[in-house]
Every structure is written in C-alpha cells, then in structure tokens.
C-alpha cells in the first residue's frame, strides 16, 4: 500500500513582542545659584530705631547694655542705617567723628539736625567709603543702599496748570463805600434786598445792599456773603479781606473759611487756601469744599516737589561753577 503521509508540523509560536524602551532618565535638578560674594540683605521685618544715625547706642561698640544677651541689645533689636565715620570732620557734615550715611537718601544727622537732607558733598564722599562688613548680624541690623532699589521720581512738569491759569492777574481794586450811620430797620431791609439780588444774580446790587446792611448791623455771615458776591465779581482780595473780618467776629464760621479758600485760589496763595479749606471742612462739611480740599492738597504737594526740583538744579549748577 501507499505510504502514510508524514504528520503536519505544529504551527510556529508567535514571535515575542519587543521589550518597551526604558523611560528617559529625569533631568538633573538645576544647581543652586551661587551666593558666593552676595551679601545677606537687611531684615525687612525688624523695627527701625527712630533716632537713626543720631542714636547713641547704634553699634555693638557703643551699646550700653553689653551685659545683656546679644538678642536683647538695642543695636540687634532695632535697625539703623549703615554709616561711615568722618574722623577729621567736615564743615558741611559736622565735627570730627560725625556719622555719615552711605547714601544721601538716608538723611543726615549732625549740624543739619535729625533727618535733614544730606549736603551735596555726601555723594562723592560716600563713593569712597562703602561698607565692606559682611558679618550676617551687621548686614541684618544695618540697612545698606543695595538693600533697597533707589526710586527715581519722574520730574514734575513745571508748566502752568489749570489752577495757575485761573489766577487773576489784573484784579480791579474795590473798597467798601462810606455810608455813614444806618439804622437797624434800614439795615434789615438792605439785608433782605441783598439776599434777593444775590439769588437773582444781580451781584453789584447785592454787594451794595450787603454794604448798607453791614453799616447798620455787622455780622460774620453778612461779611461772608458779601465776600462771596465780591469773588464772583472778580475781587478775590476784597473777598479775602471780608472773610477775615467775618472770622474776627466768629472764628468758628465755616462759610468764611470756605469762601476765603476759593478767593485765595484766585490769588495763587495755595498753601493758605488749603489751610482755610481744611478748617472750613472740619467746621462745616460739604462735598464741594471736600473736593476743593483734595485739589489744593495735590497742588501744594506739586509745588513742594517743584521747589525741591529747582533747588537740586540750582545746587548742581552751583557745584558746576565751583568746579
């Protein structure tokens, strides 16, 4: 017979799946930034000594309670500006041994008084007398210029603003008329006529009637009302004079203070106007006066900055001439 066929070979086993690729190694952590040569910063949380460079126990050497633990000593508990000692003295800084700040913005103590601005010579002298003490306690307890970025204020625009332009340049003179004796009945009638004329906008008639009423029965309120009318007519100086008379009769008259502030605004007397409106708001608050108070405060602040700006320019010019 025929030969039997050979048995079929078993199916081949599937090839094994390739092994997964290993996970990438984690990136190495960045090396910490080097702090070599970088001085520690002064503490921003410790209290500041109110005497500044005028403190008599400002350093460990001058500390009067050295028998106490360091943590209880004044120089360690209260922060001071760092300084250098002008051993030979200086006519602008003070006698020999005077402490001089490392930067003019720390203020000066000495012949100029506590917290006074530093004289111009401080800038050049400080450049040659910087602190090299890197002791952590010293850096923590004494403030150095590099601890705080210097803020350079933008220069204030000195061009006339709206308030400057509103100052009356050619004020017409005004004097109260000589009316002689006015009886009480006539004064009362004039007062009523003045109130009515002012309400109708007839300011000349109102001023004349107020003048008649004041001749017979002077009062703080009548002076303040005439001042208000005079101001609207373009006589701020006369208005201020009437307000002063009103305040002589009644120092607590809020209206007189507020009218005076508005009148002084027209003369350019910003600081006096601000003082007057502050008192007026305190005695008799109203929104308009409070708003004027804000405007005048901003104006006074601006004028102080302009004065400092001009003084710096003058000092720089004088220093340039000396050189």
C-alpha positions as CSV (number, residue, x, y, z in Angstrom):
1,X,0.0,0.0,0.0
2,X,0.8,3.6,-0.2
3,X,2.9,5.1,2.5
4,X,1.1,7.2,5.1
5,X,1.8,10.9,4.8
6,X,4.0,12.5,7.4
7,X,2.2,14.4,10.2
8,X,1.9,18.2,9.7
9,X,4.3,20.3,11.7
10,X,2.7,22.2,14.6
11,X,2.2,26.0,13.9
12,X,5.1,28.2,14.8
13,X,4.7,30.1,18.1
14,X,4.3,33.9,17.6
15,X,7.4,36.0,18.0
16,X,7.6,37.7,21.4
17,X,6.8,41.5,21.5
18,X,9.8,43.7,21.7
19,X,10.6,45.0,25.2
20,X,9.4,48.6,25.9
21,X,12.1,51.2,25.6
22,X,13.4,52.3,29.1
23,X,11.9,55.6,30.4
24,X,14.2,58.6,29.9
25,X,16.3,59.4,33.0
26,X,14.9,62.5,34.8
27,X,16.7,65.7,34.1
28,X,19.2,66.7,36.7
29,X,18.0,69.3,39.2
30,X,19.4,72.7,38.4
31,X,22.3,73.6,40.5
32,X,21.5,76.2,43.2
33,X,22.6,79.7,42.3
34,X,25.9,80.6,43.8
35,X,25.6,83.0,46.6
36,X,29.3,83.5,46.9
37,X,30.1,87.1,47.2
38,X,26.5,88.1,47.6
39,X,26.0,89.9,50.9
40,X,22.9,89.0,53.0
41,X,20.2,91.5,53.0
42,X,19.0,93.7,55.8
43,X,15.9,92.5,57.7
44,X,12.6,93.9,56.4
45,X,10.6,93.0,59.5
46,X,12.7,94.3,62.4
47,X,11.6,97.6,63.9
48,X,13.6,100.7,63.0
49,X,15.3,103.0,65.5
50,X,13.6,106.4,65.4
51,X,16.9,108.2,66.1
52,X,18.6,106.8,63.0
53,X,22.2,107.9,62.9
54,X,21.6,110.1,65.9
55,X,21.3,107.0,68.1
56,X,23.9,106.9,70.9
57,X,23.9,103.1,71.1
58,X,23.9,102.4,67.4
59,X,26.7,99.8,67.3
60,X,28.0,96.9,69.5
61,X,30.9,99.1,70.5
62,X,28.6,101.9,71.7
63,X,26.0,99.6,73.2
64,X,25.3,100.5,76.9
65,X,23.8,97.1,77.9
66,X,26.5,94.7,76.7
67,X,26.0,92.7,79.8
68,X,22.7,91.5,78.2
69,X,22.5,88.7,75.7
70,X,23.0,90.0,72.1
71,X,19.4,89.4,71.2
72,X,18.4,91.9,73.9
73,X,20.8,94.6,72.9
74,X,19.5,97.7,71.2
75,X,21.7,97.6,68.1
76,X,20.5,94.0,67.5
77,X,16.8,94.7,68.1
78,X,16.4,97.9,66.1
79,X,17.6,98.6,62.6
80,X,19.8,101.6,61.8
81,X,21.3,103.0,58.5
82,X,24.8,101.8,57.9
83,X,27.4,104.6,58.1
84,X,31.0,105.7,57.9
85,X,32.7,107.9,60.4
86,X,34.2,111.2,59.2
87,X,37.2,111.3,61.6
88,X,38.5,114.6,60.6
89,X,35.1,116.4,60.4
90,X,33.7,118.5,57.7
91,X,32.1,122.0,57.7
92,X,29.1,120.7,55.8
93,X,28.7,117.4,57.7
94,X,29.7,118.1,61.3
95,X,32.6,117.9,63.8
96,X,35.2,115.1,63.9
97,X,33.7,111.7,64.4
98,X,30.4,112.6,62.8
99,X,28.5,109.6,61.4
100,X,27.7,109.9,57.7
101,X,25.2,107.7,55.8
102,X,26.3,105.5,53.0
103,X,23.7,107.2,50.7
104,X,22.2,110.6,50.7
105,X,18.7,109.2,50.7
106,X,19.2,108.0,54.3
107,X,19.2,111.6,55.6
108,X,21.8,113.4,57.7
109,X,22.2,113.8,61.4
110,X,24.6,116.3,62.8
111,X,24.9,120.1,62.2
112,X,21.9,119.8,59.9
113,X,19.6,118.3,62.5
114,X,17.9,114.9,62.6
115,X,16.6,113.7,59.3
116,X,17.8,116.8,57.4
117,X,18.7,116.4,53.7
118,X,22.4,115.5,53.1
119,X,24.6,118.2,51.7
120,X,25.9,117.7,48.1
121,X,29.3,116.6,49.3
122,X,27.9,113.3,50.7
123,X,27.6,111.7,47.3
124,X,31.3,111.9,46.5
125,X,32.5,111.1,50.0
126,X,30.2,108.1,50.2
127,X,31.6,106.6,47.0
128,X,35.0,106.3,48.7
129,X,33.6,105.0,52.0
130,X,31.4,102.0,51.2
131,X,30.7,99.2,53.7
132,X,32.8,96.0,53.4
133,X,31.5,94.3,56.6
134,X,29.8,91.1,55.5
135,X,29.1,89.8,59.0
136,X,25.5,88.4,58.9
137,X,24.5,90.2,62.1
138,X,25.8,93.5,60.7
139,X,24.0,93.0,57.4
140,X,20.8,92.1,59.1
141,X,20.7,95.0,61.5
142,X,22.1,97.8,59.4
143,X,20.4,99.0,56.2
144,X,22.7,99.5,53.1
145,X,21.9,101.3,49.9
146,X,21.9,97.9,48.0
147,X,19.1,96.6,50.2
148,X,16.6,98.9,48.6
149,X,16.5,99.8,44.9
150,X,16.6,103.6,44.5
151,X,13.4,105.0,43.3
152,X,13.9,107.8,40.9
153,X,10.9,110.0,40.8
154,X,9.8,111.4,37.4
155,X,10.4,115.1,37.0
156,X,7.4,117.2,37.8
157,X,6.0,119.3,35.0
158,X,6.6,122.9,35.9
159,X,4.4,124.3,33.1
160,X,1.4,126.3,34.4
161,X,-1.6,124.1,35.1
162,X,-5.3,124.9,35.2
163,X,-5.0,126.4,38.7
164,X,-2.1,128.6,37.7
165,X,-4.1,129.8,34.6
166,X,-7.1,130.6,36.8
167,X,-5.2,133.1,38.9
168,X,-6.5,136.6,38.4
169,X,-3.7,138.7,37.1
170,X,-5.2,142.2,36.9
171,X,-7.6,142.4,39.8
172,X,-9.7,145.6,39.9
173,X,-9.5,147.4,43.2
174,X,-12.6,147.5,45.3
175,X,-13.3,149.4,48.5
176,X,-16.4,149.4,50.7
177,X,-18.5,152.6,50.3
178,X,-18.7,155.2,53.1
179,X,-22.3,155.1,54.1
180,X,-22.4,156.8,57.5
181,X,-24.9,155.8,60.1
182,X,-27.6,153.2,59.1
183,X,-30.4,152.4,61.5
184,X,-31.4,148.8,62.3
185,X,-34.6,149.0,60.2
186,X,-32.8,150.2,57.1
187,X,-30.1,147.5,57.7
188,X,-32.7,144.8,57.8
189,X,-34.3,146.0,54.7
190,X,-30.9,146.1,52.9
191,X,-30.1,142.6,54.1
192,X,-33.4,141.2,52.6
193,X,-32.7,143.2,49.4
194,X,-29.1,141.8,49.2
195,X,-30.3,138.2,49.6
196,X,-32.9,138.7,46.8
197,X,-30.4,140.4,44.5
198,X,-27.8,137.7,45.0
199,X,-30.4,135.0,44.3
200,X,-31.2,136.8,41.0
201,X,-27.6,137.1,40.0
202,X,-27.6,140.9,40.4
203,X,-24.2,140.9,42.1
204,X,-23.4,144.6,42.0
205,X,-26.8,145.3,43.7
206,X,-26.2,142.6,46.2
207,X,-22.8,144.0,47.2
208,X,-24.2,147.5,47.6
209,X,-27.1,146.2,49.7
210,X,-24.8,144.0,51.8
211,X,-22.6,147.1,52.4
212,X,-25.6,149.0,53.7
213,X,-26.7,146.1,55.9
214,X,-23.1,145.8,57.3
215,X,-23.0,149.5,58.1
216,X,-26.0,149.1,60.4
217,X,-25.7,145.6,61.7
218,X,-22.3,144.0,61.1
219,X,-22.2,140.2,61.3
220,X,-19.9,137.4,60.3
221,X,-22.5,135.9,58.0
222,X,-23.1,139.1,56.1
223,X,-19.3,139.7,55.6
224,X,-19.0,136.1,54.3
225,X,-22.0,136.6,51.9
226,X,-20.6,139.9,50.6
227,X,-17.2,138.2,50.2
228,X,-19.0,135.5,48.1
229,X,-20.5,138.2,45.8
230,X,-17.2,140.1,45.5
231,X,-15.4,136.9,44.5
232,X,-17.9,136.3,41.7
233,X,-17.4,139.9,40.5
234,X,-13.7,139.3,40.3
235,X,-12.4,140.9,43.5
236,X,-10.7,138.0,45.3
237,X,-8.5,140.2,47.5
238,X,-11.5,142.2,48.7
239,X,-13.3,138.9,49.3
240,X,-10.4,137.6,51.5
241,X,-10.5,140.8,53.5
242,X,-14.2,140.4,54.1
243,X,-13.7,136.8,55.2
244,X,-11.0,137.9,57.7
245,X,-13.5,140.4,59.2
246,X,-16.1,137.6,59.4
247,X,-13.6,135.4,61.2
248,X,-12.8,138.2,63.7
249,X,-16.5,138.2,64.6
250,X,-16.9,134.5,64.5
251,X,-13.8,132.3,64.4
252,X,-16.0,129.2,64.0
253,X,-17.7,130.3,60.9
254,X,-17.2,127.6,58.3
255,X,-18.6,129.6,55.4
256,X,-16.0,132.3,55.8
257,X,-13.2,129.8,55.7
258,X,-14.5,128.1,52.6
259,X,-15.1,131.4,50.7
260,X,-11.7,132.6,51.7
261,X,-10.2,129.4,50.3
262,X,-11.9,129.9,46.9
263,X,-10.8,133.6,46.9
264,X,-7.2,132.7,47.8
265,X,-7.3,130.2,44.9
266,X,-7.7,133.1,42.5
267,X,-4.6,134.9,44.0
268,X,-2.3,131.9,43.8
269,X,-1.9,131.5,47.6
270,X,-2.2,127.8,47.5
271,X,-1.0,126.8,51.0
272,X,-3.1,129.5,52.7
273,X,-6.1,128.4,50.7
274,X,-5.5,124.8,51.7
275,X,-5.3,125.7,55.3
276,X,-8.5,127.7,55.1
277,X,-10.5,125.0,53.3
278,X,-9.3,122.3,55.8
279,X,-10.6,124.3,58.7
280,X,-13.9,125.1,56.8
281,X,-14.4,121.4,56.0
282,X,-13.8,120.5,59.6
283,X,-16.3,123.1,60.8
284,X,-19.0,122.7,58.2
285,X,-18.5,119.8,55.8
286,X,-19.9,119.8,52.2
287,X,-18.9,117.9,49.1
288,X,-17.7,120.9,47.1
289,X,-15.4,122.0,49.9
290,X,-14.1,118.5,50.4
291,X,-13.3,118.3,46.6
292,X,-11.5,121.6,46.7
293,X,-9.5,120.3,49.7
294,X,-8.3,117.4,47.6
295,X,-7.4,119.7,44.7
296,X,-5.5,122.1,46.9
297,X,-3.6,119.3,48.7
298,X,-2.5,118.0,45.3
299,X,-1.4,121.4,44.2
300,X,0.6,122.1,47.4
301,X,2.3,118.7,47.1
302,X,3.2,119.5,43.5
303,X,4.6,122.9,44.4
304,X,6.8,121.4,47.1
305,X,8.2,118.9,44.6
306,X,8.8,121.7,42.1
307,X,10.7,123.6,44.8
308,X,12.9,120.6,45.6
309,X,13.5,120.1,41.9
310,X,14.6,123.7,41.4
311,X,16.8,123.6,44.5
312,X,18.6,120.5,43.1
313,X,19.1,122.2,39.8
314,X,20.5,125.3,41.5
315,X,22.8,123.2,43.7
316,X,24.0,121.2,40.6
317,X,24.6,124.5,38.7
318,X,26.5,126.0,41.7
319,X,28.6,122.9,42.0
320,X,29.4,123.0,38.3
321,X,30.6,126.6,38.7
322,X,32.8,125.8,41.6
323,X,34.5,123.0,39.5
